[in-house]
């Protein structure tokens, strides 16, 4: 379950680019990372979040259930005709139905931020691809097993600093308290394939640091827990595990940024701009794709999403 991140090579695809009607399936043990470019999965997934998708799965590996238990699946949106652009969607599987004649599984999907479930068009290739507004497992790419959430910790002297949490859980935006020398957030376990979760938190040393890696304090629901820490010249990476449930996490250092916080633009604004230019609708989460073949070492920081300016 512990993922080892490799450097992500950016490939711009998926938005406004038509693909052939037969989609290539990923090879076993391949993982794909997608940058979220729409808001239909807020607050679970926000614009600029990076999700890790396991692609060597089939319909039997997907848990379909209402929020928050159902898996987030990634799939090609059904097409009404051959000229439709290929759009990739990341929505929660809330229901599944098996066609008794063909054995094909169909998923009813829903964005966490949407009031109603998706109702997709009938695919021009026939009922094997969509049925009654649902999407066929023939269009399934995989399911999300982890994601990276970025949050603006603050800015000082015009320099902005981000916090990043790479986790197998649903997670709230991490919040930095300068006065308490603390980072805190909540996690909610949802993955169907395991009973335990993990977090890898990336903290800029400029805003929060310790003289020694052993001086950090990590609390799960106010109780100290074990962690593994590593660092480079600019960041500290703190990794820990827990049993799936709802937890409040607090990470406390000994040295915090001094001085008055200043205003600054949110650094992921360029992502939102690209999404708007691409015409991403709120009813679906369109994605930019990068690929990797293995998962990330627990004490390494996840690589940042590529610059899209």
One Martini backbone bead per residue (centre of mass of N, CA, C, O) as a GRO file, in nm:
protein
  309
    1UNK     BB    1   0.051   0.065  -0.012
    2UNK     BB    2   0.314   0.187  -0.046
    3UNK     BB    3   0.426   0.462  -0.223
    4UNK     BB    4   0.647   0.520  -0.512
    5UNK     BB    5   0.770   0.803  -0.634
    6UNK     BB    6   0.816   0.932  -0.942
    7UNK     BB    7   0.904   1.101  -1.192
    8UNK     BB    8   0.701   1.316  -1.377
    9UNK     BB    9   0.580   1.296  -1.704
   10UNK     BB   10   0.454   1.526  -1.917
   11UNK     BB   11   0.125   1.482  -2.077
   12UNK     BB   12  -0.077   1.632  -2.309
   13UNK     BB   13  -0.414   1.540  -2.262
   14UNK     BB   14  -0.784   1.477  -2.292
   15UNK     BB   15  -0.837   1.778  -2.401
   16UNK     BB   16  -0.975   1.794  -2.709
   17UNK     BB   17  -0.892   1.482  -2.779
   18UNK     BB   18  -0.922   1.244  -3.000
   19UNK     BB   19  -1.003   0.900  -2.993
   20UNK     BB   20  -1.022   0.599  -3.035
   21UNK     BB   21  -1.264   0.354  -2.979
   22UNK     BB   22  -1.012   0.199  -2.885
   23UNK     BB   23  -0.880   0.139  -2.572
   24UNK     BB   24  -0.599   0.141  -2.403
   25UNK     BB   25  -0.454  -0.066  -2.175
   26UNK     BB   26  -0.290  -0.107  -1.903
   27UNK     BB   27  -0.040  -0.231  -1.752
   28UNK     BB   28   0.065  -0.400  -1.510
   29UNK     BB   29   0.136  -0.192  -1.239
   30UNK     BB   30   0.014   0.069  -1.336
   31UNK     BB   31   0.045   0.424  -1.298
   32UNK     BB   32  -0.161   0.723  -1.282
   33UNK     BB   33  -0.149   1.079  -1.310
   34UNK     BB   34  -0.387   1.338  -1.215
   35UNK     BB   35  -0.503   1.661  -1.289
   36UNK     BB   36  -0.722   1.864  -1.152
   37UNK     BB   37  -0.984   2.070  -1.359
   38UNK     BB   38  -1.230   2.052  -1.150
   39UNK     BB   39  -1.535   2.095  -0.912
   40UNK     BB   40  -1.718   1.818  -0.870
   41UNK     BB   41  -1.526   1.704  -0.601
   42UNK     BB   42  -1.596   1.895  -0.400
   43UNK     BB   43  -1.371   1.860  -0.134
   44UNK     BB   44  -1.204   1.610  -0.211
   45UNK     BB   45  -1.150   1.753  -0.496
   46UNK     BB   46  -0.929   1.990  -0.635
   47UNK     BB   47  -0.795   2.222  -0.798
   48UNK     BB   48  -0.463   2.074  -0.831
   49UNK     BB   49  -0.496   1.802  -0.772
   50UNK     BB   50  -0.336   1.477  -0.725
   51UNK     BB   51  -0.393   1.161  -0.870
   52UNK     BB   52  -0.374   0.814  -0.801
   53UNK     BB   53  -0.396   0.550  -1.049
   54UNK     BB   54  -0.510   0.232  -1.077
   55UNK     BB   55  -0.512   0.017  -1.380
   56UNK     BB   56  -0.510  -0.297  -1.265
   57UNK     BB   57  -0.837  -0.303  -1.294
   58UNK     BB   58  -1.168  -0.404  -1.220
   59UNK     BB   59  -1.493  -0.419  -1.135
   60UNK     BB   60  -1.435  -0.607  -0.878
   61UNK     BB   61  -1.241  -0.363  -0.745
   62UNK     BB   62  -1.509  -0.198  -0.707
   63UNK     BB   63  -1.663   0.025  -0.486
   64UNK     BB   64  -2.014   0.078  -0.470
   65UNK     BB   65  -2.097   0.387  -0.303
   66UNK     BB   66  -2.176   0.616  -0.114
   67UNK     BB   67  -2.085   0.870   0.045
   68UNK     BB   68  -1.747   0.784   0.130
   69UNK     BB   69  -1.712   0.469   0.020
   70UNK     BB   70  -1.678   0.504  -0.263
   71UNK     BB   71  -1.506   0.486  -0.534
   72UNK     BB   72  -1.278   0.654  -0.729
   73UNK     BB   73  -1.323   0.687  -1.070
   74UNK     BB   74  -1.169   0.641  -1.396
   75UNK     BB   75  -1.308   0.765  -1.713
   76UNK     BB   76  -1.464   0.744  -2.009
   77UNK     BB   77  -1.677   0.927  -2.170
   78UNK     BB   78  -1.940   0.897  -2.333
   79UNK     BB   79  -2.043   0.880  -2.679
   80UNK     BB   80  -2.257   1.006  -2.937
   81UNK     BB   81  -2.002   1.029  -3.134
   82UNK     BB   82  -1.706   1.013  -3.322
   83UNK     BB   83  -1.644   1.341  -3.275
   84UNK     BB   84  -1.602   1.325  -2.995
   85UNK     BB   85  -1.440   1.412  -2.738
   86UNK     BB   86  -1.213   1.316  -2.507
   87UNK     BB   87  -1.325   1.243  -2.171
   88UNK     BB   88  -1.208   1.257  -1.841
   89UNK     BB   89  -1.331   1.106  -1.537
   90UNK     BB   90  -1.373   1.186  -1.173
   91UNK     BB   91  -1.581   0.968  -0.993
   92UNK     BB   92  -1.813   0.831  -0.794
   93UNK     BB   93  -1.909   0.511  -0.709
   94UNK     BB   94  -2.261   0.441  -0.617
   95UNK     BB   95  -2.323   0.214  -0.843
   96UNK     BB   96  -2.398  -0.133  -0.949
   97UNK     BB   97  -2.451  -0.319  -1.263
   98UNK     BB   98  -2.543  -0.630  -1.407
   99UNK     BB   99  -2.552  -0.778  -1.711
  100UNK     BB  100  -2.696  -1.085  -1.761
  101UNK     BB  101  -2.611  -1.126  -2.071
  102UNK     BB  102  -2.293  -1.000  -2.068
  103UNK     BB  103  -2.147  -0.911  -1.775
  104UNK     BB  104  -2.157  -0.618  -1.768
  105UNK     BB  105  -2.051  -0.333  -1.594
  106UNK     BB  106  -2.233  -0.070  -1.429
  107UNK     BB  107  -2.194   0.279  -1.345
  108UNK     BB  108  -2.287   0.494  -1.100
  109UNK     BB  109  -2.221   0.844  -1.091
  110UNK     BB  110  -2.061   1.106  -0.873
  111UNK     BB  111  -2.024   1.415  -0.766
  112UNK     BB  112  -1.972   1.553  -0.459
  113UNK     BB  113  -2.077   1.852  -0.577
  114UNK     BB  114  -2.333   1.714  -0.670
  115UNK     BB  115  -2.686   1.664  -0.655
  116UNK     BB  116  -2.650   1.448  -0.887
  117UNK     BB  117  -2.626   1.207  -1.088
  118UNK     BB  118  -2.514   1.083  -1.358
  119UNK     BB  119  -2.622   1.133  -1.721
  120UNK     BB  120  -2.543   0.965  -1.980
  121UNK     BB  121  -2.510   0.906  -2.286
  122UNK     BB  122  -2.563   0.723  -2.552
  123UNK     BB  123  -2.359   0.520  -2.702
  124UNK     BB  124  -2.275   0.473  -3.038
  125UNK     BB  125  -2.158   0.165  -2.979
  126UNK     BB  126  -2.353   0.093  -2.750
  127UNK     BB  127  -2.458  -0.076  -2.454
  128UNK     BB  128  -2.159  -0.158  -2.366
  129UNK     BB  129  -2.098   0.162  -2.274
  130UNK     BB  130  -2.409   0.239  -2.210
  131UNK     BB  131  -2.673   0.268  -1.940
  132UNK     BB  132  -2.896   0.460  -1.803
  133UNK     BB  133  -2.647   0.679  -1.753
  134UNK     BB  134  -2.424   0.477  -1.748
  135UNK     BB  135  -2.103   0.320  -1.710
  136UNK     BB  136  -1.882   0.117  -1.848
  137UNK     BB  137  -1.611  -0.099  -1.793
  138UNK     BB  138  -1.486  -0.034  -2.078
  139UNK     BB  139  -1.418   0.280  -1.963
  140UNK     BB  140  -1.218   0.193  -1.757
  141UNK     BB  141  -0.912   0.289  -1.598
  142UNK     BB  142  -0.963   0.335  -1.276
  143UNK     BB  143  -0.850   0.394  -0.935
  144UNK     BB  144  -0.824   0.574  -0.660
  145UNK     BB  145  -0.544   0.557  -0.404
  146UNK     BB  146  -0.439   0.861  -0.425
  147UNK     BB  147  -0.350   1.200  -0.302
  148UNK     BB  148  -0.262   1.548  -0.374
  149UNK     BB  149  -0.263   1.821  -0.145
  150UNK     BB  150  -0.285   2.171  -0.173
  151UNK     BB  151  -0.171   2.449   0.042
  152UNK     BB  152  -0.178   2.767   0.155
  153UNK     BB  153   0.013   2.882   0.423
  154UNK     BB  154   0.157   3.146   0.305
  155UNK     BB  155   0.303   3.486   0.318
  156UNK     BB  156   0.640   3.631   0.290
  157UNK     BB  157   0.766   3.881   0.131
  158UNK     BB  158   0.607   3.763  -0.136
  159UNK     BB  159   0.626   3.458  -0.037
  160UNK     BB  160   0.506   3.145  -0.114
  161UNK     BB  161   0.359   2.865   0.079
  162UNK     BB  162   0.334   2.512   0.066
  163UNK     BB  163   0.124   2.244   0.138
  164UNK     BB  164   0.160   1.875   0.137
  165UNK     BB  165  -0.068   1.592   0.090
  166UNK     BB  166  -0.001   1.248   0.076
  167UNK     BB  167  -0.284   1.021   0.029
  168UNK     BB  168  -0.540   0.759   0.094
  169UNK     BB  169  -0.723   0.988   0.177
  170UNK     BB  170  -0.940   1.202   0.280
  171UNK     BB  171  -0.864   1.562   0.280
  172UNK     BB  172  -0.800   1.843   0.425
  173UNK     BB  173  -0.682   2.138   0.440
  174UNK     BB  174  -0.392   2.245   0.532
  175UNK     BB  175  -0.295   2.416   0.840
  176UNK     BB  176  -0.115   2.705   0.944
  177UNK     BB  177   0.040   2.790   1.264
  178UNK     BB  178   0.249   3.024   1.371
  179UNK     BB  179   0.203   3.038   1.688
  180UNK     BB  180   0.197   2.700   1.719
  181UNK     BB  181   0.378   2.543   1.528
  182UNK     BB  182   0.147   2.424   1.311
  183UNK     BB  183  -0.003   2.138   1.150
  184UNK     BB  184  -0.347   2.081   1.024
  185UNK     BB  185  -0.578   1.796   0.978
  186UNK     BB  186  -0.809   1.584   0.805
  187UNK     BB  187  -0.904   1.234   0.794
  188UNK     BB  188  -1.073   1.002   0.555
  189UNK     BB  189  -1.145   0.689   0.512
  190UNK     BB  190  -1.216   0.491   0.180
  191UNK     BB  191  -1.062   0.259   0.091
  192UNK     BB  192  -1.139  -0.075  -0.027
  193UNK     BB  193  -0.836  -0.232  -0.009
  194UNK     BB  194  -0.816  -0.124   0.298
  195UNK     BB  195  -0.752  -0.052   0.666
  196UNK     BB  196  -0.515   0.143   0.587
  197UNK     BB  197  -0.321   0.444   0.614
  198UNK     BB  198  -0.155   0.740   0.464
  199UNK     BB  199   0.103   1.001   0.514
  200UNK     BB  200   0.269   1.271   0.323
  201UNK     BB  201   0.435   1.554   0.450
  202UNK     BB  202   0.502   1.879   0.315
  203UNK     BB  203   0.746   2.110   0.463
  204UNK     BB  204   0.856   2.413   0.480
  205UNK     BB  205   1.128   2.539   0.646
  206UNK     BB  206   1.056   2.848   0.644
  207UNK     BB  207   0.789   2.794   0.841
  208UNK     BB  208   0.882   2.490   0.944
  209UNK     BB  209   1.093   2.354   1.211
  210UNK     BB  210   1.386   2.154   1.309
  211UNK     BB  211   1.688   2.059   1.436
  212UNK     BB  212   1.549   1.772   1.443
  213UNK     BB  213   1.375   1.494   1.330
  214UNK     BB  214   1.298   1.409   1.640
  215UNK     BB  215   1.129   1.688   1.722
  216UNK     BB  216   0.886   1.603   1.613
  217UNK     BB  217   0.518   1.623   1.638
  218UNK     BB  218   0.272   1.358   1.622
  219UNK     BB  219  -0.088   1.369   1.606
  220UNK     BB  220  -0.365   1.144   1.688
  221UNK     BB  221  -0.609   1.254   1.848
  222UNK     BB  222  -0.386   1.368   2.074
  223UNK     BB  223  -0.184   1.130   1.993
  224UNK     BB  224   0.106   0.996   1.986
  225UNK     BB  225   0.305   0.908   1.697
  226UNK     BB  226   0.463   0.747   1.465
  227UNK     BB  227   0.745   0.840   1.249
  228UNK     BB  228   0.886   0.950   0.935
  229UNK     BB  229   1.186   1.138   0.853
  230UNK     BB  230   1.282   1.383   0.608
  231UNK     BB  231   1.526   1.572   0.393
  232UNK     BB  232   1.612   1.877   0.254
  233UNK     BB  233   1.700   2.199   0.199
  234UNK     BB  234   1.363   2.294   0.204
  235UNK     BB  235   1.234   2.014   0.318
  236UNK     BB  236   0.991   1.825   0.499
  237UNK     BB  237   0.921   1.465   0.552
  238UNK     BB  238   0.615   1.317   0.675
  239UNK     BB  239   0.549   0.983   0.791
  240UNK     BB  240   0.232   0.796   0.831
  241UNK     BB  241   0.006   0.576   1.005
  242UNK     BB  242  -0.336   0.424   0.991
  243UNK     BB  243  -0.652   0.365   1.073
  244UNK     BB  244  -0.942   0.368   0.932
  245UNK     BB  245  -1.082   0.694   0.969
  246UNK     BB  246  -1.147   0.967   1.167
  247UNK     BB  247  -0.890   1.227   1.176
  248UNK     BB  248  -0.670   1.427   1.372
  249UNK     BB  249  -0.395   1.628   1.264
  250UNK     BB  250  -0.070   1.700   1.426
  251UNK     BB  251   0.214   1.916   1.342
  252UNK     BB  252   0.506   1.989   1.539
  253UNK     BB  253   0.738   2.231   1.591
  254UNK     BB  254   1.015   2.470   1.689
  255UNK     BB  255   1.019   2.644   1.414
  256UNK     BB  256   0.898   2.962   1.302
  257UNK     BB  257   0.780   3.198   1.132
  258UNK     BB  258   0.852   3.533   1.112
  259UNK     BB  259   0.636   3.778   1.101
  260UNK     BB  260   0.435   3.922   0.869
  261UNK     BB  261   0.175   3.847   0.690
  262UNK     BB  262   0.109   3.829   0.342
  263UNK     BB  263  -0.016   3.885   0.045
  264UNK     BB  264  -0.117   3.630  -0.211
  265UNK     BB  265  -0.126   3.446  -0.473
  266UNK     BB  266  -0.244   3.160  -0.580
  267UNK     BB  267  -0.041   2.926  -0.744
  268UNK     BB  268  -0.302   2.765  -0.890
  269UNK     BB  269  -0.425   2.970  -1.099
  270UNK     BB  270  -0.319   2.843  -1.367
  271UNK     BB  271  -0.499   2.595  -1.356
  272UNK     BB  272  -0.770   2.739  -1.371
  273UNK     BB  273  -0.715   2.874  -1.644
  274UNK     BB  274  -0.682   2.618  -1.813
  275UNK     BB  275  -0.960   2.502  -1.752
  276UNK     BB  276  -1.120   2.736  -1.880
  277UNK     BB  277  -1.002   2.717  -2.166
  278UNK     BB  278  -1.096   2.407  -2.198
  279UNK     BB  279  -1.400   2.387  -2.097
  280UNK     BB  280  -1.466   2.300  -1.809
  281UNK     BB  281  -1.707   2.137  -1.652
  282UNK     BB  282  -1.867   2.099  -1.343
  283UNK     BB  283  -1.986   1.798  -1.403
  284UNK     BB  284  -1.672   1.746  -1.456
  285UNK     BB  285  -1.350   1.581  -1.437
  286UNK     BB  286  -1.088   1.694  -1.587
  287UNK     BB  287  -0.766   1.569  -1.721
  288UNK     BB  288  -0.425   1.546  -1.659
  289UNK     BB  289  -0.147   1.350  -1.773
  290UNK     BB  290   0.063   1.117  -1.599
  291UNK     BB  291   0.338   0.878  -1.591
  292UNK     BB  292   0.389   0.562  -1.418
  293UNK     BB  293   0.527   0.238  -1.271
  294UNK     BB  294   0.560   0.336  -0.978
  295UNK     BB  295   0.579   0.387  -0.641
  296UNK     BB  296   0.630   0.574  -0.337
  297UNK     BB  297   0.833   0.655  -0.115
  298UNK     BB  298   0.746   0.729   0.204
  299UNK     BB  299   1.004   0.956   0.241
  300UNK     BB  300   0.895   1.105  -0.007
  301UNK     BB  301   0.823   1.349  -0.215
  302UNK     BB  302   0.596   1.455  -0.409
  303UNK     BB  303   0.565   1.560  -0.710
  304UNK     BB  304   0.500   1.817  -0.882
  305UNK     BB  305   0.314   1.962  -1.083
  306UNK     BB  306   0.325   2.075  -1.380
  307UNK     BB  307   0.386   2.336  -1.569
  308UNK     BB  308   0.107   2.534  -1.741
  309UNK     BB  309   0.204   2.819  -1.871
   0.00000   0.00000   0.00000
